């Protein structure tokens, strides 16, 4: 359970006492420092760290960090908006003590996600975790809805260090192959042990399609905790791999061609303990609200890609007929559709039915991605948006007239096109608020400008080791 209350100067009720007790316990476990973690608009994880003994002070008064990081690009250059991007000002980072965990892959360290507030004690409008908390709380208050979410994590494992930033696959065996599992069995066994020690329930871990590529699927949580878990799992994968002399990349496209790394979102809506994606009178057991939620996601999917696939490298991955989900289409277990309806196995559908949003990768800030997907779905519910017909097979086969008749659109083929869609989407911009929405636009256009003139291989190399 994540802390839903906003931080306050002096600490939320009970936080300082809890932090004092945690610090003493952690020091007895030889934990020397706390990683205070957040994700910026570009999708890059940023941190401050404090000695374990300073945790109570961090819980009371936060830790300082400049707001300029809200407009950092992935290469650490800075763009500006009318509000963000200057060298002025300071924010306070407050750890969520409910999410504090000892890092099994980094002996001597613990980790906690943070919310950011101003020095005056107000919500920072650029804090993506705070925005997601607000969206989730509003959904509960206005619609009586809660959510379960999980983010798949795909990554590429390379031999390290590679010369001049190159990627040399550490496990070049066949896709999904037993050989690849054997080649990295020591590392993945240690990864499973570390995740278990951190309280992360793993559904499966396995070799994926591309050379050196693996995937881990984890259990569903509330959206804020799911986003936290995505960040924690990636930190753990990186740390464990490094201890085995390996490099990892979560970039959407390690190479210019071929299958890239995704970060698909699984999401289900619940009310009063019942899953709205099962047991209803709609298609595949969906309730009317679940169908409208899906329709809302599809309606906003072109604009959503500015948030869920936010890097120039993302568009090297988002290609038709590669299971990347680049069309505004849905289908039961249809992996070429933008949204895949997962009913689950007979006998477990009430608990496992969900939607998989496919045009998502791990360059995305997970808090922004989940918040915008939920906002899109809620707009569908509020508007009682009718759900289009199901698509089977590959939507790429449709000619323009048939695609239009079926309401199937190709998603934006470039980052500037995605930004144009996002700029015109009042629902998503309102969900983020004007400050954060403008930051998203500025950062995306900045990323596009940063790689202008580069060919696809150069774009892949530019972002290969960023994420």
ChimeraX attribute file (.defattr): number of C-alpha atoms within 10 A of each C-alpha:
attribute: neighborCount
match mode: 1-to-1
recipient: residues
	/A:1	9
	/A:2	18
	/A:3	16
	/A:4	14
	/A:5	11
	/A:6	18
	/A:7	28
	/A:8	21
	/A:9	17
	/A:10	15
	/A:11	19
	/A:12	15
	/A:13	11
	/A:14	10
	/A:15	20
	/A:16	20
	/A:17	14
	/A:18	15
	/A:19	23
	/A:20	18
	/A:21	13
	/A:22	18
	/A:23	22
	/A:24	14
	/A:25	13
	/A:26	21
	/A:27	15
	/A:28	10
	/A:29	13
	/A:30	12
	/A:31	21
	/A:32	17
	/A:33	22
	/A:34	27
	/A:35	23
	/A:36	23
	/A:37	21
	/A:38	25
	/A:39	24
	/A:40	24
	/A:41	30
	/A:42	27
	/A:43	27
	/A:44	21
	/A:45	18
	/A:46	12
	/A:47	17
	/A:48	14
	/A:49	17
	/A:50	16
	/A:51	14
	/A:52	25
	/A:53	19
	/A:54	16
	/A:55	26
	/A:56	20
	/A:57	17
	/A:58	23
	/A:59	27
	/A:60	22
	/A:61	19
	/A:62	25
	/A:63	22
	/A:64	18
	/A:65	15
	/A:66	14
	/A:67	24
	/A:68	20
	/A:69	23
	/A:70	24
	/A:71	29
	/A:72	25
	/A:73	23
	/A:74	23
	/A:75	13
	/A:76	11
	/A:77	12
	/A:78	18
	/A:79	21
	/A:80	17
	/A:81	16
	/A:82	9
	/A:83	13
	/A:84	23
	/A:85	19
	/A:86	16
	/A:87	10
	/A:88	9
	/A:89	13
	/A:90	15
	/A:91	22
	/A:92	25
	/A:93	25
	/A:94	29
	/A:95	29
	/A:96	21
	/A:97	20
	/A:98	15
	/A:99	16
	/A:100	20
	/A:101	19
	/A:102	22
	/A:103	23
	/A:104	20
	/A:105	24
	/A:106	17
	/A:107	14
	/A:108	17
	/A:109	22
	/A:110	22
	/A:111	23
	/A:112	23
	/A:113	27
	/A:114	28
	/A:115	25
	/A:116	28
	/A:117	25
	/A:118	18
	/A:119	17
	/A:120	11
	/A:121	16
	/A:122	14
	/A:123	18
	/A:124	20
	/A:125	17
	/A:126	26
	/A:127	24
	/A:128	25
	/A:129	24
	/A:130	24
	/A:131	24
	/A:132	25
	/A:133	22
	/A:134	18
	/A:135	21
	/A:136	22
	/A:137	16
	/A:138	14
	/A:139	16
	/A:140	15
	/A:141	11
	/A:142	8
	/A:143	13
	/A:144	12
	/A:145	19
	/A:146	21
	/A:147	19
	/A:148	20
	/A:149	23
	/A:150	25
	/A:151	30
	/A:152	20
	/A:153	24
	/A:154	27
	/A:155	28
	/A:156	28
	/A:157	25
	/A:158	23
	/A:159	19
	/A:160	19
	/A:161	13
	/A:162	13
	/A:163	8
	/A:164	7
	/A:165	12
	/A:166	16
	/A:167	23
	/A:168	18
	/A:169	20
	/A:170	20
	/A:171	23
	/A:172	17
	/A:173	20
	/A:174	16
	/A:175	17
	/A:176	17
	/A:177	15
	/A:178	12
	/A:179	15
	/A:180	22
	/A:181	20
	/A:182	13
	/A:183	15
	/A:184	18
	/A:185	12
	/A:186	11
	/A:187	20
	/A:188	19
	/A:189	12
	/A:190	18
	/A:191	22
	/A:192	20
	/A:193	14
	/A:194	22
	/A:195	20
	/A:196	13
	/A:197	15
	/A:198	19
	/A:199	11
	/A:200	16
	/A:201	14
	/A:202	14
	/A:203	10
	/A:204	11
	/A:205	18
	/A:206	18
	/A:207	25
	/A:208	22
	/A:209	18
	/A:210	22
	/A:211	22
	/A:212	25
	/A:213	28
	/A:214	24
	/A:215	19
	/A:216	20
	/A:217	17
	/A:218	21
	/A:219	16
	/A:220	21
	/A:221	19
	/A:222	19
	/A:223	26
	/A:224	26
	/A:225	23
	/A:226	24
	/A:227	24
	/A:228	23
	/A:229	23
	/A:230	21
	/A:231	22
	/A:232	20
	/A:233	19
	/A:234	21
	/A:235	16
	/A:236	20
	/A:237	24
	/A:238	20
	/A:239	21
	/A:240	23
	/A:241	22
	/A:242	16
	/A:243	13
	/A:244	14
	/A:245	12
	/A:246	19
	/A:247	24
	/A:248	25
	/A:249	23
	/A:250	26
	/A:251	27
	/A:252	34
	/A:253	30
	/A:254	28
	/A:255	23
	/A:256	19
	/A:257	13
	/A:258	14
	/A:259	22
	/A:260	28
	/A:261	29
	/A:262	28
	/A:263	26
	/A:264	24
	/A:265	25
	/A:266	23
	/A:267	25
	/A:268	25
	/A:269	23
	/A:270	17
	/A:271	13
	/A:272	8
	/A:273	10
	/A:274	14
	/A:275	24
	/A:276	23
	/A:277	32
	/A:278	25
	/A:279	15
	/A:280	16
	/A:281	10
	/A:282	14
	/A:283	17
	/A:284	16
	/A:285	18
	/A:286	22
	/A:287	18
	/A:288	20
	/A:289	22
	/A:290	28
	/A:291	25
	/A:292	24
	/A:293	32
	/A:294	30
	/A:295	28
	/A:296	26
	/A:297	24
	/A:298	28
	/A:299	21
	/A:300	23
	/A:301	30
	/A:302	27
	/A:303	27
	/A:304	27
	/A:305	30
	/A:306	28
	/A:307	34
	/A:308	29
	/A:309	29
	/A:310	33
	/A:311	31
	/A:312	27
	/A:313	32
	/A:314	30
	/A:315	21
	/A:316	23
	/A:317	28
	/A:318	28
	/A:319	21
	/A:320	18
	/A:321	16
	/A:322	15
	/A:323	19
	/A:324	24
	/A:325	28
	/A:326	29
	/A:327	28
	/A:328	25
	/A:329	29
	/A:330	29
	/A:331	19
	/A:332	17
	/A:333	17
	/A:334	21
	/A:335	22
	/A:336	26
	/A:337	32
	/A:338	30
	/A:339	30
	/A:340	22
	/A:341	25
	/A:342	21
	/A:343	21
	/A:344	15
	/A:345	10
	/A:346	8
	/A:347	8
	/A:348	11
	/A:349	17
	/A:350	18
	/A:351	15
	/A:352	20
	/A:353	25
	/A:354	26
	/A:355	26
	/A:356	25
	/A:357	27
	/A:358	25
	/A:359	30
	/A:360	31
	/A:361	35
	/A:362	31
	/A:363	29
	/A:364	27
	/A:365	26
	/A:366	31
	/A:367	29
	/A:368	28
	/A:369	26
	/A:370	27
	/A:371	25
	/A:372	29
	/A:373	25
	/A:374	27
	/A:375	26
	/A:376	26
	/A:377	25
	/A:378	26
	/A:379	21
	/A:380	25
	/A:381	21
	/A:382	13
	/A:383	13
	/A:384	16
	/A:385	19
	/A:386	16
	/A:387	19
	/A:388	17
	/A:389	13
	/A:390	14
	/A:391	17
	/A:392	15
	/A:393	13
	/A:394	18
	/A:395	26
	/A:396	17
	/A:397	11
	/A:398	12
	/A:399	9
	/A:400	12
	/A:401	9
	/A:402	12
	/A:403	18
	/A:404	11
	/A:405	8
	/A:406	17
	/A:407	15
	/A:408	24
	/A:409	20
	/A:410	17
	/A:411	23
	/A:412	21
	/A:413	16
	/A:414	20
	/A:415	22
	/A:416	19
	/A:417	16
	/A:418	24
	/A:419	25
	/A:420	16
	/A:421	19
	/A:422	24
	/A:423	17
	/A:424	11
	/A:425	16
	/A:426	10
	/A:427	17
	/A:428	23
	/A:429	20
	/A:430	13
	/A:431	20
	/A:432	25
	/A:433	14
	/A:434	14
	/A:435	18
	/A:436	26
	/A:437	20
	/A:438	21
	/A:439	25
	/A:440	27
	/A:441	22
	/A:442	23
	/A:443	25
	/A:444	26
	/A:445	21
	/A:446	22
	/A:447	23
	/A:448	18
	/A:449	12
	/A:450	17
	/A:451	16
	/A:452	11
	/A:453	10
	/A:454	11
	/A:455	10
	/A:456	18
	/A:457	15
	/A:458	15
	/A:459	22
	/A:460	22
	/A:461	20
	/A:462	19
	/A:463	24
	/A:464	22
	/A:465	16
	/A:466	15
	/A:467	19
